[in-house]
Amino acid sequence: MTREGIRYQRWLAMLLVMAGSAMGAGCRAADGIDAATTTVANAAASQSGDAMAPAVASDGRRALAVIGDSDSHSYHDGILLGQGSDGRGGRYHATTWQWTEVLGRLRGDQLDLGEWGTWGEAGLLARTQSALGEEDVRSPRKQDYRYNFAISGYGCDDVIGAPQREFPALARLMDGDPARWADGIVVIRLGVNTFGLQDDLQRLAQDPADPQVLADIDQCLQVIGQGVAMLRGQRPRLDILLVGIFNNAHWAAYTDQWQSAQAIGNIDRGLDRFDDGLKSLAGSDPHIAFFSDRDWFARHWGGRDQRGLPAYHPVRLGRLRVDNSQGDAPTNATLADGHAGTIWNGLWAQALVQALNDDFNAGLRPVTGDEIATLLRPAAD
């Protein structure tokens, strides 16, 4: 069946679901799907068996998927994030890159993040596709690498449960192409929107055992544990890298807050609960590893002094000086909207490649500073 025919059936199914809802939302078939939708599903199943042929795993690249939030959502998504000066990086948008985009540009010959394109559907259509039994169902609609499931604003309770959410959608994609994912890699970077925002840090600064924040941390660990089990399934050689939480007290926008050693220490002790939980999960399986985001930042920009006051130092890349400051120019660690800048993401991708080599023997070429510097040049295309 052609792609146009498949899309027609999707829209037909959606209209049937909407019609069924208008006539009586409570009238359902025994299996939870409208009888009309079941008829369309049976018709589709008989015609679209080869609609999505599996990718060929013989090109030598390792597939890499991402579960996460705006810390991983590609910046050049023109659907959800805007384009040109309206996109991340403002007037520097053309040379402002997420770490996923850095890997795609610098190590796309060794890591397969999937084709760049438009993936996913709006919620209602995605739910209809799921009811039809389609494998590659995801929501919302965005432009990104096919294997990057990260969505800006998502917290731990947004990535599991409904079939179109990040973990279930990725698991189905893997099931549809077992050869590609037999030795694939998944990076899971979650948590900041669940327990790492300003109000959460304020609670931890006062009490590192704040019950509300710790409950959110435990819930997030539970979700990640469930997601890991879901992805591993029948893929015992799938490698999973669990990224620890960043302490947003070091975010440029917050460096004027919590300026005492006790407050900073309390926040770190509270956040340790999450990282310790990830380490425990990683320690149970040689194909699961932990990456410390807090240690990574400290190696590059430092931190607070013994009094809890800002004592950050710049990162130098050739003649470029990058301070722990905020603004769209590449001399700032973070963008004007608070997300990581190109140099931050380039260095993060560099460290990620090293971690994949160290933990999973990935055999990737190390990312050099000179390569990171090229990211600031306008693309030839």
DASULKA-V943199 format. One line per field, one symbol per residue. phi: phi as a letter, one per 40 degrees, with the letter a starting at -180 (. if undefined). psi: psi as a letter, one per 20 degrees, with the letter a starting at -180 (. if undefined). burial: 1 if it has 16 or more other ideal C-beta (glycine too) atoms within 10 Angstrom, else 0. Layout:
BEGIN
phi->???
psi->???
burial->???
END
This chain:
BEGIN
phi->.cdccccccccccccccccccccicccbcccgbddcccccccccccbbcbcbcccccccgcccbbbbibccbccccccccbgbfccccgfccdcbbbcccccccccbccbbbcgccabbgbcdcccccdcccgcccbaaccabacdccccbdgcbccbbahcdccdccccccdcccacccbdbcbbbbbbhcccabcdccccccdcacbdccccccccccccccccccccccfcbccccbbccccccccccdcbccbfcacccccccccccddcccccccccccaccbbbbcccccccccbgaccccgcdbcbccbbgccbbccbbiccccbcbcccgcccccdcccccdccdccccccbfcgccdcccccccccccdccc
psi->qrhhhghghghggghhghghhhhnhioqrhjjpqhghhghghgghiikhkhnpqqpjjiiqpppqppbbiiipphkoighirrciirpicijhhkoqrhghgghhhkiihpojrqpapqrrrgghghggghijqgmpqqaprpaqhjojpppiqahjijreqhirgghggghgghimhghjhkrppponrhhihjjrghghgghhhoikphgghggghhghggggggghghgdkmijppppoprqqoiiiphijijrlmqhggggggghghhgghhgghgghiipijprppohgggghhgicbraiijqplqqqppncippormrprhqiiqhqrhjirqrggghghghghgggghgghjlhkqpqprhhghhiiiqqqh.
burial->000001001101110110010000000000001101110110010001000000101000011111111111111110011000001111011001111111110110011111010011100011111111010011101111111111110111011100111111111111011001101111111111111100011011100101001101100110110011001100100111111111111111001011000011011101111110111011000011111111011001111100010001011010000101111101011110001111111111111110110011010100100011101100000
END
